[in-house]
Amino acid sequence: MIIIKRSLAQAQLDEIKPGHFVQDEHGKSGIVENVEVFKKGKEVQYYYKLKNGDTILILK
């Protein structure tokens, strides 16, 4: 299991792929189905869509 949190390095967030089991700091967890990364200026948004329908969002 991978704990996803804002303090992870961008390289670590980039390594999370579909099939990984993840959990955020608030207890939301599941298997990653899809990863979307959007860059807006200096900000990077990571959307981890889980098979159970939840989404974990990390802003860097």
N, C-alpha and C positions, 0 to 999 in steps of 0.2 A: 504494500500500500504506500502511496505517495501522499504526503501532506502538502497541499497547495496553499501557499500564503504569499502575501505581497512582498515579503522580505526575501523570497527566493531570487537568485540571479536570473537574468533574462535567458542565459544559456540553459539553465535548469528547466525553466518553463518551456523552452523550445524542445526539450527532450521528451516531454509528455506527449504520447501518441495514442491513437485509438487502441483500445484493448487494455490499457493500464487501469488499475483500480486506484481511485483517488478519493481524498477527503479534504474539505476545506476546514478552516479554523472554527467554523460555526456548526460543524457536524454533518453538513451535506456531503453525501458520498455516493459513489457508484462507479460503473465501468464507463470509460470515455468512449463515446461513439464517433464524435467529430470534434475537431479543433479548428477554430477560426482565429486569425490574428489580423488586427487592423492597426495601422500606424497613422496617427493624426498629429502632425507636428513632432514634438518631442515625446508625446505620449504613445504607449503601445497598449492595446486592449487585447487580452486573451480570453476567448470564450471557449470553455470546455463543456460541450453538450454531452450529457450522460444518457445512457440507455434507458434510465427510469424517467426521462422527461425533464429532469432538472438541468440547470445551467450554472456553472461556476464562472464568475467574471473576476479577472485580476487586471488591475490597471497599474502600469509601470510608468 
